[in-house]
Amino acid sequence: MNKELDWPRIAHLMKIGFVAALMVLAGDMLLGWGMQTKEIIL
């Protein structure tokens, strides 16, 4: 295996991961993450 890191590929994958994390956070907010009443959740 090559000992030199492929920094452009690593940076691209980190950007994809960051965007995916933001999408998950937005989905959690829309579905009611942190709701006070838990009876609504099935």
Helices and strands as residue ranges (DSSP letters): H 7-31
